[in-house]
Every structure is written in structure tokens, then in C-alpha cells.
Amino acid sequence: MKRLTLAMTCAMASFAIGLTAPFATADDDHNKRLSVTVSFGAGLNTTGPANHHILPNVIKVKSGGVVNFVVAGFHQVFVYNPGTTPKDIVVPASGTFINDLTNIYYQGLSPAGSPPPGLANTQNRVESVFFDRPGRYLVICNVTSHFRNGMFSFVKVIDCSVPLVSVQLTPLTSLRTPSV
């Protein structure tokens, strides 16, 4: 009888652990990405090429989510629709800005000149961009020299209607108990 009780206890414990394991992994960082913060520039304590980067290089967000670009310094956020690559951007031979509006998804605030009404500063700010469709979006700094220094990244928008975890459960009634 003690062996049967021990066997049943072990079986039920294994079953319970099996039920909870998918729930523990279903709530990982990949599934929470409705709001993501991104560094657009290294910070106000850097200048030149050291400040010309976007962190992280690949940004992941669920469809219906928002990417918050924390802009530090003289930068302008440009986001292009899926399918656009850095090679597609037409970079002028001279000038401060690229301003290639072909296939543009979002055009950020210009850091040049006076800020728009209601803003005190356009060089240090947060720009929030909403992504409603899955795909791979190119993000660049529209400042010509910054883009040439490699200041671009990608936002990977994941379709949140696709289930990320699949679980198949066995009903309790299908478990057999050994006869004594």
C-alpha cells in the first residue's frame, strides 16, 4: 500500500510540474514586448562617431506595441516600412540631412532650428512610435554623417495573433491507477 501511495504521489507531482512548466515559460520577456525603450545616441557625454548608434541593434516589439526612442543629442529618427534596407536609402553627396521620404513610416522631429510650438528642446527627447503591422522596419538617423557611421537599426514587429506557446494536456480521467 505504501508503494502505491508513493507511486501515486510521484505521478501526481510529475503531472503538476508538467502543467505549470508551460505557464512559467509563456510569460518570458519575448511575450511582454508591448512597450520597448531604445537609446538613440549614446548620451550627452559623448560626441562624434561614439554617439552614432542605436541600442539595441535589433528591437523586438509585438504588433500594437510602441517603441520609445530616447534621443540624446543632434539626431533625427526616420522609420521606413518593411522591405526597406540601408542600401535603399538615397544619401546625398552633401548636406546635413538625408531626407529620403521614399517608403517612410515615421519622420521624427528635426533637431535643427527652433523647436515646434509646445516643445522646449528637440535635441533631447523621447519619441514614441506605434507599430500596428508585423514586419521588419528600418530605423535610421537622418543626419547624413551619422547614417554613414552606421547609425541604423531594425524594429522587428511580431504578430501577436500567432500563439507563441502550444500546450497539449492529458485529461485526468485518462490516467489509470494500478489495481491492488
Secondary structure, 3 states (H helix, E strand, C coil): CHHHHHHHHHHHHHHHHHHHHHHHHHCCHHHCCCEEEEEECCCCCCCHHHHCCEECCEEEEECCEEEEEEEECCCCEEEECCCCCHHHCCCCCCCCECCCCCCEEEECCCCCCCCCCCCCCCCEEEEEEEECCCEEEEEEECEHHHHHCCCEEEEEEECCCCCCCCCCCCCHHHCCCCCC
